[in-house]
């Protein structure tokens, strides 16, 4: 299958998953969750959903557990919204790139402060 179509499907899934998680799921364990990316395999059988959760490690684990429990509902809602022959199986993963980026930014700011203090 063409990479362009797979990436378009991934972007559409990202948009729909964000709406489903924010508006449809009523589980209180799900905190402030943002869908950052969706990687779909070429045969459209599997979709890795990368999410970012604001909060502690415990809140992140609770949010992942709640999403795993609601995976069947999310997948059925996704199948209704996106017309595909097969709705991909969903795997939820924590996206650490935002935390990594903020850590790098803090380190760079510390280096900048240290160099300014030396002058």
CORBEL-V653168 format. One record per residue. SS is DSSP state (A for helix, B for strand, O for the rest). NEAR is the number of other C-alpha atoms within 12 Angstrom. Layout:
ss:SS near:NEAR
ss:SS near:NEAR
//
This chain:
ss:O near:13
ss:O near:13
ss:A near:15
ss:A near:12
ss:A near:16
ss:A near:24
ss:A near:21
ss:A near:20
ss:A near:33
ss:A near:33
ss:A near:23
ss:A near:25
ss:A near:41
ss:A near:30
ss:A near:23
ss:A near:29
ss:A near:41
ss:A near:28
ss:A near:20
ss:A near:28
ss:A near:36
ss:A near:21
ss:A near:15
ss:A near:19
ss:O near:26
ss:O near:17
ss:O near:20
ss:O near:16
ss:O near:24
ss:O near:31
ss:O near:28
ss:B near:22
ss:B near:35
ss:B near:31
ss:B near:34
ss:B near:26
ss:B near:31
ss:B near:35
ss:B near:32
ss:B near:32
ss:O near:24
ss:O near:19
ss:O near:20
ss:O near:27
ss:O near:18
ss:B near:23
ss:B near:32
ss:B near:26
ss:B near:38
ss:B near:30
ss:B near:34
ss:B near:31
ss:B near:31
ss:B near:23
ss:O near:17
ss:O near:14
ss:A near:16
ss:A near:15
ss:A near:21
ss:A near:27
ss:A near:24
ss:A near:24
ss:A near:33
ss:A near:34
ss:A near:22
ss:A near:25
ss:A near:38
ss:A near:25
ss:A near:20
ss:O near:25
ss:A near:26
ss:A near:19
ss:A near:22
ss:A near:35
ss:A near:30
ss:A near:23
ss:A near:24
ss:A near:32
ss:A near:23
ss:A near:18
ss:A near:20
ss:O near:24
ss:O near:15
ss:O near:19
ss:O near:11
ss:O near:17
ss:O near:28
ss:O near:32
ss:B near:27
ss:B near:34
ss:B near:28
ss:B near:34
ss:B near:28
ss:B near:30
ss:O near:24
ss:O near:19
ss:A near:17
ss:A near:20
ss:A near:19
ss:A near:13
ss:A near:13
ss:A near:13
ss:A near:14
ss:A near:14
ss:A near:14
ss:A near:14
ss:A near:14
ss:A near:14
ss:A near:14
ss:A near:14
ss:A near:14
ss:A near:14
ss:A near:13
ss:A near:12
ss:A near:11
ss:A near:10
ss:A near:9
ss:A near:8
ss:O near:7
//
